[in-house]
Amino acid sequence: RELKKDFGEGRVVFIGSSIDMFSDAIPSAWIDQVLLTCSIYNKNKYLFQSKQPRRFLEFFDSPTMSLAAARPSNVIFATTIESNFDHPEAYETGDVNTGQPTVDERFNGIMRVKQAGYDITVTIEPIMAFSLNKLREMIDDLMPEWISIDADSQKSGLPEPTGAEVRALMRELEKNHRVIIKSNLRRLTG
């Protein structure tokens, strides 16, 4: 149904806000179909977010890519970096490991996207325990267009930072970046 929608022009469209369209579980043909629709409405800007940012370049920076949606000027790529180190408990559902890429894999993947000339953004959600200087350095290295930060909306018992730690991170990031604070973060920051 969404592929038949008229997306008009001059809009920012968040593609797949409730699904990781670039997950390894999504067939390439489905992604191609979405990108073809985006190319029809090429006067919009499209935001793609994935925990598998390495897959972005498989579709957007390949020699066979000719879709108008692939212009760096009308796409923004995002990934989630919840901390500067891995929290394996965040990637498990019951006894099953969900196979999420490590923080380093996501960082390296989105860095390659940035180096290919595309705009990027980072989501720190749900924010988890971190080392202030290391996380700030990672974000500074990426120089995203913006950063959005939020707490665990599911209250899943993930290892969360203190309110003071979150406020310190926000102060540091706001020195060099546009930071968007989402509503659930107030639970931690007061």
Disulfide bonds with the S-S distance in Angstrom:
none
